Amino acid sequence: MKRYYVSVTETLNKVVSVDAESEAEAVSAVNDAYHNCEIVLDSDDFIGEQVQVESDQQFYAEVYDAVHEFNKKRKHLAWETKQSDAFINAYKGSGSYYTMRNLIMFHGARFWKNGRKMSEANSLKELESKAKLYDEQGWRMLGVLKQLIIENDIDIQGKINEWHKDKVEKVIASK
């Protein structure tokens, strides 16, 4: 069996009206409003998707193979190995960062600005901004994660219960 690398691209679209002296001014006003989170696109603005085989299959195969080889060769430290404070700080920051990316990209979580939910793209930009701001203090990203969870009414225990229920149902179904 052969491995293929396939991309999925979703398109969102929203038409807004704006009063302006010229087309260029109208485009500029809408562009500014979009970048200031005054215009937010979400799943209701979905107009289509495109699924296609990536043209550079060799590139993706090389990346896949390189990661696979790296994982075979990397060394695992003993559990008791002392870790530096800098590493622990970075670990907390990166864990929070990737958890927030997952929540934004796959679970609809969004940052808020001026009392409005930001779009997915702008939420990801905000996350990048926070990551740069707290680069040397990665542990602060835990606070940003907590804020994102609270602002989006994410019920952590409810999610754990849901995953546990799904796992139990799969085990029962497999018997």
C-alpha positions, 0 to 999 in steps of 0.5 A, a space after each residue: 500500500 502506498 502513502 499519500 499526503 493530502 491537504 484539506 482547505 476550508 474557505 470562509 466568506 462574509 459579505 459586509 456593506 460599508 460606506 466609502 468614497 471609493 472602492 479602495 477606501 471601502 476595501 481599506 475600511 473592511 480590512 481594518 475592521 477585520 484586523 481589529 476583530 470587528 468582522 469575525 468569520 466563523 463556521 456559519 460563513 463556511 462556503 466550501 472545501 477543497 481536498 487534493 493530493 499534495 503536488 510535492 509528495 516527495 517533500 512530505 515523504 522526506 519529512 515523514 521519514 526524517 521524523 520517523 528516523 529521529 524518533 527511533 534514535 532519540 534518547 529517553 532519560 530516566 524518570 528521576 533525571 533532574 531537569 533545569 528550571 529553564 526546561 520546566 518553564 519551557 515545558 509548561 509554556 509549550 504544553 499550554 501553547 499547544 493545548 490552546 492551539 488544539 482548543 482553538 483549531 479543533 474545539 471552537 475556543 476563541 480569545 475575546 477582544 473588546 467584548 467580542 469573540 475573535 475569529 479562529 485566525 485572530 485567536 491564533 495570532 493572539 496566541 502567537 503574541 502571548 507566546 512571544 510576550 511570555 517567551 522567558 516566562 513560559 509558566 505564564 502561559 498556564 494563566 492564559 490557558 486558564 483564561 481561555 478555558 473560562 472565557 469559552 465555558 469549557 468544562 474540563 471534568 465534563 470532557 474527561 467524563 465524555 472521553 471516559 464514557 466513549 472509551 468504555 463504550 468502545 470496550 463494551 462494543 468490542 466484546 
